[in-house]
Amino acid sequence: MNLALPLRDYRTPFLLTGLSTSLVAAVLLSLATGAVSIPVNDVALIFLHKLGLFQHVPVDDVYDLVLTSIRLPRILMTVLIGASLGVSGAALQALFRNPLVEPSLIGVSGGSASAVVLVIVFGGAWAIAPGHWLYNSVLQLTAFGGGIVATFIVLRLSSQLGQTNIAVLILSGVALNALSGAIIGLAIFYADENQLRTFTFWTLGDLGGATWDKLLVAGPLLVGSCVALLFFAPALNVLALGEAEAYHSGANVERVKKQVIALTALAVGISVSLSGIIGFIGLVVPHVIRLGLRPDNRLVLPASVLGGALLLVLADIVARTVVTPSELPIGVVTALVGAPFFIGLLLRAKRKHEL
């Protein structure tokens, strides 16, 4: 049975083309912008050199090193994380049928943060001291594991007679986030100044730790989870009619719930392990897309992939340039954009008596 809703919006190709073009332009701008400014012509020439073309034209060695070893892996990681957060937010909003939902609701961010603070504060007792070659790897694995464990706990608590109770799931996520906050507060009580600074910086988001080695491991998982979520668009369209209607239309509602939540937990957990906590991308991007277009998830999900990547790349440009040679934490920039927008959503929902 075809679960897809009809899609005849003539604006769809224009929106996707516009987002794709804007993302390419933003990536080129990001590659050229930073403490070391690289002309766009040199950016293109370096890439051509890597392809074996125009070898007779010399390139600046400093530009080549900065672009290929520092800036390019950072921008690729930024694109992947932004896309993952955007599509995860869109999928969860469709699943819960609530435009105010974001990935942190299911406990991923809170679980990651509480696990990381325990490693930062008490890692020395486990012979994992800052500066040790295992430290960053353990921190990332802990962040990912903490997010996945938190999501599993939320799913178990919300399971009722073999079905996932959405209301209980949301309340369980709120409770688990509160528990994570308590664990974080307790760990910070025992933290010294350096540990507190490390954790604070991590919670504000940091894209500066990107390397090719990290991308080789995390990249395929992020791409795979994003692509997999796109295939749930028809089922999420039917779920918008209500769970009973979706069930009678032939959709396996419980399987869709569990698989979408598992994929979003995977995408967000890996993203948080790479960059720390970056808020509001999964809230702002899908809602902006839905404001101007029909809420068809076959459009909203791929557009959220592009929009999330675009917004995070632009935020990273601001973070790297506004206080050069230092840089702002990326979470600060996204919060400055997202928090006022979130307040606007609440006021809009209040005026329409949706709250």
Beta strands, then each sheet from edge to edge (+ up, - down):
strand 1: 159-160
strand 2: 163-164
sheet 1: 1+ 2-
end
